[in-house]
Amino acid sequence: MTNTTLYFAPSAAKSLNKFCSSLQEMIAQTGNRPVVFLCIGSDRATGDSLGPLVGHQLITSLTLSNCTKKTAVYGSLRHTVHAGNLSDTLSSIYNRYSNPFIIAIDASLGVPEHIGCVTLGTGSLRPGIGVSHDLPAAGDIHITGIVNHSGSNNHLTLQTTRLLTVAELAGFISQGILRTLHVCSSFQSPQERHFIDIF
């Protein structure tokens, strides 16, 4: 499969539907492989908290819906998957699941015009590359939220990224995943709006 990356602007009309359709096509090719969402990041830097926020939302919704049989989520606000434990987490996933289909989710930095966009791509991502961390590649496919621009001091950029940007991206990604998995029949219910808004 050729590596491709698609860009989605959450504010654009039908963007969520297009994201869901693209993700559904990718997941449909997994057959009976267990699907593992690997949400990478730290809650210690605003710009790096996208993965834990998405993981928290997924775990909460999947648990409430009793829809955990074919999916697993690693990485949340309570138990983050970060530079220090990524290798061990990947080993744990491969030891626990036979031929898992891993969807890696992480924040990323990009060009200014792409800030606030979500990417969905085939192939693995390289977590930490923006801050010069040499970490193992992760994911059969990947989802990123572009939280800020890349520059000469990316550590500081992640520390000073607006929480609103990260929260909106996390909400879009988690809604897209949950809708793709048919967890909720509608994302317009008051309960679901409250859940998304608490971040």
C-alpha positions in Angstrom: 0.0 0.0 0.0 1.3 3.4 -1.0 1.7 5.8 1.9 -0.8 8.6 1.6 -1.8 11.5 3.9 -5.2 13.2 3.9 -5.8 16.6 5.5 -9.1 17.7 7.1 -10.1 21.1 8.4 -12.6 20.5 11.3 -14.4 23.7 10.6 -15.1 22.8 6.9 -18.5 21.5 5.9 -18.8 17.7 5.7 -15.2 17.4 7.0 -16.1 15.0 9.7 -18.1 12.8 7.3 -15.1 12.7 4.9 -12.8 11.8 7.8 -15.1 9.0 9.0 -15.4 7.6 5.4 -11.7 7.6 4.9 -11.0 6.0 8.3 -13.8 3.4 7.7 -12.1 2.4 4.5 -8.8 1.8 6.2 -10.3 -0.1 9.2 -12.4 -2.2 6.8 -9.2 -3.7 5.4 -8.1 -5.1 8.8 -10.3 -8.2 8.6 -10.5 -9.8 12.0 -7.3 -8.1 13.3 -7.9 -6.4 16.7 -7.9 -2.6 16.4 -5.7 -0.8 18.9 -5.7 2.9 19.3 -2.3 4.1 20.5 -2.8 7.7 21.8 0.7 9.2 22.3 1.6 12.3 24.2 2.0 13.9 27.6 -0.3 16.0 29.8 2.6 18.1 30.9 2.7 20.2 27.8 -0.5 21.7 26.3 0.6 21.1 22.7 1.5 17.5 23.4 -1.8 16.6 25.2 -3.8 15.8 22.1 -3.2 12.0 22.3 -4.1 11.7 26.0 -7.2 13.8 25.5 -8.4 11.6 22.6 -7.6 8.5 24.6 -9.6 9.7 27.5 -12.6 10.5 25.4 -12.4 7.1 23.6 -12.0 5.1 26.8 -15.0 6.9 28.4 -17.3 6.5 25.5 -16.3 2.9 24.6 -16.7 1.9 28.2 -20.2 3.5 28.5 -21.3 1.9 25.3 -19.9 -1.6 26.2 -18.1 -1.6 22.9 -14.7 -2.8 23.9 -14.6 -6.3 22.5 -12.8 -5.6 19.2 -11.0 -2.5 20.2 -8.4 -1.4 22.7 -7.1 2.0 23.7 -3.6 2.7 25.0 -2.9 6.2 26.3 -5.1 8.6 28.3 -4.9 11.4 30.7 -4.6 8.9 33.6 -2.1 6.6 31.9 -0.1 8.5 29.3 2.0 6.9 26.6 5.1 9.1 26.1 8.8 9.0 25.1 9.7 7.2 28.3 7.4 4.2 27.9 6.5 4.0 24.2 8.8 1.1 23.5 7.5 -0.9 26.4 3.9 -0.1 25.5 4.4 -1.3 21.9 6.0 -4.5 23.2 3.0 -5.0 25.5 0.5 -4.5 22.7 2.3 -7.1 20.4 2.5 -9.5 23.3 -1.1 -9.2 24.2 -2.7 -9.1 20.7 -2.1 -11.3 17.7 -1.3 -9.2 14.6 -2.9 -6.0 16.0 -3.9 -3.1 13.6 -2.5 -0.1 15.4 -3.9 3.4 14.8 -1.3 5.8 16.2 -2.6 9.2 17.3 -0.4 12.1 18.2 0.0 15.9 18.0 2.2 17.4 15.4 3.7 20.7 14.3 3.5 22.0 10.8 3.3 25.0 8.5 1.2 27.9 9.7 -1.6 27.3 7.2 -2.1 23.8 8.4 -2.5 24.6 12.1 -5.9 23.3 13.3 -6.0 20.6 10.7 -6.2 16.8 11.2 -4.3 14.3 9.1 -5.1 10.7 8.4 -2.4 8.6 6.7 -1.3 5.1 6.0 1.9 3.9 7.5 3.5 4.6 10.8 4.4 7.9 12.4 7.6 8.9 14.2 6.6 10.3 17.6 8.9 13.0 19.0 10.6 13.8 15.7 9.6 17.4 16.0 11.5 17.7 19.3 14.5 15.6 18.3 13.5 12.4 20.2 14.6 9.2 18.6 11.5 7.0 19.2 10.3 3.9 17.5 7.9 4.2 14.6 4.3 3.4 15.6 1.1 2.5 13.8 -0.2 0.8 10.7 -2.1 4.0 10.0 -1.8 7.3 11.9 -3.9 10.3 12.9 -2.4 13.6 13.9 -3.7 17.0 14.9 -1.5 19.9 13.8 -1.5 22.0 17.0 1.1 24.7 16.1 3.8 25.7 13.7 7.2 24.1 13.5 10.2 26.4 14.3 13.5 26.7 15.9 12.3 26.0 19.5 9.6 23.3 19.2 9.8 22.4 22.9 8.7 26.0 23.8 6.1 25.9 21.1 4.5 22.8 22.5 4.5 24.4 26.0 2.7 27.6 24.8 0.2 26.0 22.4 -3.4 27.1 23.0 -5.5 24.5 24.8 -8.5 25.5 22.7 -6.8 24.4 19.6 -5.8 21.0 21.1 -9.3 20.5 22.6 -11.0 21.2 19.3 -8.8 18.8 17.4 -9.2 16.1 20.0 -12.9 16.5 19.9 -13.0 16.2 16.1 -10.7 13.1 16.1 -12.6 11.3 18.9 -16.0 12.0 17.4 -14.7 10.7 14.0 -13.4 7.5 15.5 -16.5 6.9 17.6 -18.8 7.5 14.7 -16.7 5.2 12.5 -17.0 2.5 15.2 -20.8 3.1 15.4 -20.5 3.7 19.1 -23.2 6.4 19.1 -26.2 6.7 16.8 -26.0 10.5 17.0 -23.4 13.0 18.2 -26.1 15.6 18.7 -27.4 14.3 22.0 -27.0 16.6 25.0 -25.0 13.9 26.9 -22.5 13.7 24.1 -22.2 17.4 23.7 -21.4 17.7 27.4 -18.8 15.0 27.1 -17.0 16.7 24.3 -17.3 20.1 26.0 -15.7 19.2 29.3 -12.3 19.6 27.8 
